[in-house]
Amino acid sequence: MNTMKAVICTRYGGPEVLQLADVPKPHAKKDEILVRIRATAVNSGDVRVRGLQVEGVMKVIMRLVLGVRKPRKPILGTVFSGIVESVGEDVSNFKPGDEVFGMTGFQFGTYAAYIAVKAKGNVLPKPHNASFEEAAALPFGGQTAIYFLEKAKLTAKVHPEVLIYGATGSVGTAAVQLAKYFGAKVTAVCSSGGSDLASRLGADHIFTYDTQEFTQLPQRFDLFFDAVGKTKKRSVEHLLKPKGLYLSVAGLDYASENIAQLELLKELFEHHGYDAAIDRIYPIADVVAAHKFVDLGHKKGNVILQI
Ligand SMILES: NC(=O)c1ccc[n+]([C@@H]2O[C@H](COP(=O)([O-])OP(=O)(O)OC[C@H]3O[C@@H](n4cnc5c(N)ncnc54)[C@H](OP(=O)(O)O)[C@@H]3O)[C@@H](O)[C@H]2O)c1
């Protein structure tokens, strides 16, 4: 049997439940491409699934959806960049050797040497100027941020004033750059340790939540977007203009991926100086250390695994 190296999640728990193993190598079905993965990322969603990090009744729901004692899909990871190794007989939009990037979402499976994905799914040619590491950093935070900013109908407003709370996470770093691209005036709220990054990403104003009381800000906003899910609407709604909108990643709304979001990220990286905001890069053998770091909740942007 053909095998490949992958990281499997042996049960729910701390980072040490992750183990390198030999597993069956997938093959491309007729509408799929087989990708030799070069880089993936350790995202907040991965550590949440690994540790079943949700409260109350959500724990029960998550076990039902993902697997009772351990994830039913044992290979975690939702983003990838790599090289097409083979294509199914019905595939005409990719060929072996193409460099690609994408996101599998709830299909997981990217902490592995290979993955087979639908050729017409959430996968595109990699931005030509991106490294594999940069390409793997784009989809998770980027597609989530686009989903929420589009939901806020940001492009329908002229120079909207936007506050991005938690501007230095994977979603936050993307949201700052995307809001700027959509023409917004952006106020970023982050810790003092993140202010250099927020400034590099183009924020117009930066408020450091550990030294300043951001709820006392004199400005009023068209959109308050909490990109880390740490605020409550009732505590910050006085910062909104009369028709202003509060959105948070912590609500019941789950971002859904589509190819237009991925195309926008590719375009921004190739032509508009979009920053992949990479914090650390680990070899796949150090996946436990990478998860320990992400578990701390203070990563600045994205944490990448090289495969
Ligand atoms: N609804 C959805 O569809 C969806 C999709 C993706 C993600 N999410 C959720 O969105 C959240 C963020 O995801 P992510 O991947 O961007 O997380 P992340 O990258 O792990 O976020 C870490 C960042 O948050 C900052 N942070 C931590 N505590 C903070 C606080 N109290 N105030 C402001 N900033 C704080 C940290 O910087 P400092 O510690 O230096 O402040 C760090 O830069 C997660 O809870 C995730 O589950 C939801």
The ligand as an SDF file (V2000), in Angstrom:
LIG
                    3D

 48 52  0  0  0  0  0  0  0  0999 V2000
  -17.0460   32.6240   12.9490 N   0  0  0  0  0  0  0  0  0  0  0  0
  -16.1720   32.1520   12.1010 C   0  0  0  0  0  0  0  0  0  0  0  0
  -16.5050   31.7410   11.0010 O   0  0  0  0  0  0  0  0  0  0  0  0
  -14.7130   32.1300   12.4590 C   0  0  0  0  0  0  0  0  0  0  0  0
  -13.7560   31.8630   11.4810 C   0  0  0  0  0  0  0  0  0  0  0  0
  -12.4100   31.9050   11.8540 C   0  0  0  0  0  0  0  0  0  0  0  0
  -12.0580   32.1870   13.1600 C   0  0  0  0  0  0  0  0  0  0  0  0
  -13.0450   32.4010   14.0720 N   0  0  0  0  0  0  0  0  0  0  0  0
  -12.7070   32.7090   15.4560 C   0  0  0  0  0  0  0  0  0  0  0  0
  -12.0850   33.9600   15.4450 O   0  0  0  0  0  0  0  0  0  0  0  0
  -11.2030   34.0790   16.5300 C   0  0  0  0  0  0  0  0  0  0  0  0
   -9.8990   34.6620   16.0320 C   0  0  0  0  0  0  0  0  0  0  0  0
   -9.2990   33.7650   15.1330 O   0  0  0  0  0  0  0  0  0  0  0  0
   -7.7910   33.9840   14.7100 P   0  0  0  0  0  0  0  0  0  0  0  0
   -7.4120   32.7880   13.9290 O   0  0  0  0  0  0  0  0  0  0  0  0
   -7.6100   35.3200   14.1050 O   0  0  0  0  0  0  0  0  0  0  0  0
   -7.1080   33.9250   16.1430 O   0  0  0  0  0  0  0  0  0  0  0  0
   -5.5890   34.1220   16.5230 P   0  0  0  0  0  0  0  0  0  0  0  0
   -4.7820   34.4530   15.3290 O   0  0  0  0  0  0  0  0  0  0  0  0
   -5.1680   32.9450   17.3230 O   0  0  0  0  0  0  0  0  0  0  0  0
   -5.7050   35.3900   17.5020 O   0  0  0  0  0  0  0  0  0  0  0  0
   -4.6310   35.7250   18.2620 C   0  0  0  0  0  0  0  0  0  0  0  0
   -4.5220   37.2510   18.3220 C   0  0  0  0  0  0  0  0  0  0  0  0
   -5.5430   37.7810   19.1690 O   0  0  0  0  0  0  0  0  0  0  0  0
   -4.9750   38.8260   19.9550 C   0  0  0  0  0  0  0  0  0  0  0  0
   -5.6830   38.9200   21.2280 N   0  0  0  0  0  0  0  0  0  0  0  0
   -5.7100   38.0080   22.2240 C   0  0  0  0  0  0  0  0  0  0  0  0
   -6.4830   38.4550   23.2380 N   0  0  0  0  0  0  0  0  0  0  0  0
   -6.9460   39.6740   22.8570 C   0  0  0  0  0  0  0  0  0  0  0  0
   -7.7920   40.6230   23.4760 C   0  0  0  0  0  0  0  0  0  0  0  0
   -8.3250   40.4350   24.6900 N   0  0  0  0  0  0  0  0  0  0  0  0
   -8.0690   41.7590   22.8120 N   0  0  0  0  0  0  0  0  0  0  0  0
   -7.5670   41.9760   21.5940 C   0  0  0  0  0  0  0  0  0  0  0  0
   -6.7530   41.1150   20.9500 N   0  0  0  0  0  0  0  0  0  0  0  0
   -6.4510   39.9670   21.5810 C   0  0  0  0  0  0  0  0  0  0  0  0
   -3.5510   38.3660   20.1840 C   0  0  0  0  0  0  0  0  0  0  0  0
   -2.6650   39.4440   20.3860 O   0  0  0  0  0  0  0  0  0  0  0  0
   -2.3650   40.0190   21.8670 P   0  0  0  0  0  0  0  0  0  0  0  0
   -2.4420   38.8660   22.8120 O   0  0  0  0  0  0  0  0  0  0  0  0
   -0.9960   40.6180   21.7540 O   0  0  0  0  0  0  0  0  0  0  0  0
   -3.4410   41.0100   22.0490 O   0  0  0  0  0  0  0  0  0  0  0  0
   -3.1850   37.6710   18.8730 C   0  0  0  0  0  0  0  0  0  0  0  0
   -2.5620   38.5330   17.9530 O   0  0  0  0  0  0  0  0  0  0  0  0
  -11.0820   32.6920   17.1250 C   0  0  0  0  0  0  0  0  0  0  0  0
  -11.8430   32.6270   18.3070 O   0  0  0  0  0  0  0  0  0  0  0  0
  -11.6750   31.7890   16.0690 C   0  0  0  0  0  0  0  0  0  0  0  0
  -12.2540   30.6350   16.6140 O   0  0  0  0  0  0  0  0  0  0  0  0
  -14.3620   32.3890   13.7570 C   0  0  0  0  0  0  0  0  0  0  0  0
  1  2  1  0
  2  3  2  0
  2  4  1  0
  4  5  1  0
  4 48  2  0
  5  6  2  0
  6  7  1  0
  7  8  2  0
  8  9  1  0
  8 48  1  0
  9 10  1  0
  9 46  1  0
 10 11  1  0
 11 12  1  0
 11 44  1  0
 12 13  1  0
 13 14  1  0
 14 15  2  0
 14 16  1  0
 14 17  1  0
 17 18  1  0
 18 19  2  0
 18 20  1  0
 18 21  1  0
 21 22  1  0
 22 23  1  0
 23 24  1  0
 23 42  1  0
 24 25  1  0
 25 26  1  0
 25 36  1  0
 26 27  1  0
 26 35  1  0
 27 28  2  0
 28 29  1  0
 29 30  1  0
 29 35  2  0
 30 31  1  0
 30 32  2  0
 32 33  1  0
 33 34  2  0
 34 35  1  0
 36 37  1  0
 36 42  1  0
 37 38  1  0
 38 39  2  0
 38 40  1  0
 38 41  1  0
 42 43  1  0
 44 45  1  0
 44 46  1  0
 46 47  1  0
M  CHG  2   8   1  16  -1
M  END
$$$$
